[in-house]
Amino acid sequence: MKVVIPAAGLGTRFLPATKSQPKEMLPVLDRPIIQYVVEEAVASGADDILIVTGRGKRALEDHFDHSPEFDSSGKYPELEHLAELVRHARIHFVRQREPRGLADAIGLARQHTGSEPFGVLLGDTINVCEPPLLRQLWDRYEKLQATVMAVEQVAAEKVHDYGIVEGKEESPGVFRCERLLEKPDPSETRSRLGITGAYVFTPDIYSAIDRTRPDARGELQITDALQVLTADEPVYATTFQGTRYDIGDRFLWLRANLEFAYGVPEHRARLRPILERLLEESSDSVRPHGSPRSRRTHRQKRGHAE
């Protein structure tokens, strides 16, 4: 299976942290986001991965490259899993020279994937699923023999952050797409099926991208290309089993780090008292002034200071 990972975004919502490093290299617990994405691809059966990067993203290539100072010493067993990924899949890179949208980035894989169906995972999204999300989509593709994408129910106030799918449910959790909208206002659609950024495409997606008009910012959106594709062949959306972590802004990144760390027993034991203290202090801060607990806390702090 060939998999394409678009990772050319500028990461402006993380500035200044992303001024000199790619957003995809921000760590979640003990490894960068992009490594989780490659791990999912390999676990789903990928043996050939193309990562679409941009200017200033050389760190992505370096991360998956051989490092004599680390790899040959044998002193860093934590790097063995990373080396195993590279042994299981060939990893290639191509550069998107200017930010012209997700569809444009996917279109750069045309020569690489050729006439084969291929998977796509976004470089800033971590999926924790069993089986892996891309494997679930590939299994759907093999039954449907058509483009399929992952969707999940989103809150009304979040509709404008997603590509939205409208369509008929043909079987439990499987929808044939009729209308796709790129970040619409909630008043424009009753659907709450948000596209999560995992796909299996037929090679016909490339001709659809060629016929897609740029948006107001001059970018080619994959949601619009999928709408074009629906005129030629069936396109499906499917729900999935598991949890998606969108690392799209600072809060979501912090949330992912906290939840991943809390899932490790050793870290959980050390985090719990910190979280309990923070929650207690937060609770104290909203108590009415002069309440017994508030006065006691004040005396304790004053006594400690004295």
Secondary structure, DSSP 8 states (H G I E B T S, - for coil): -EEEEE-----GGGTTTTSSS-GGGSEETTEEHHHHHHHHHHHTT-SEEEEEE-TT-HHHHHHTS--HHHHTTS--GGGHHHHHHHHHSEEEEEE-SS---HHHHHHTTHHHHTTS-EEEE-TTEEEE-SS-HHHHHHHHHHHH-SEEEEEEE--GGGGGGSEEEEEEEEETTEEEEEEEEES--GGG-S--EEEEEEEEE-TTHHHHHHT----TTS---HHHHHHHHHTTS-EEEE--SSEEEE--SHHHHHHHHHHHHHTSHHHHHHHHHHHHHHHHHHHHHTS-TT-HHHHHHHHHHHHHH-
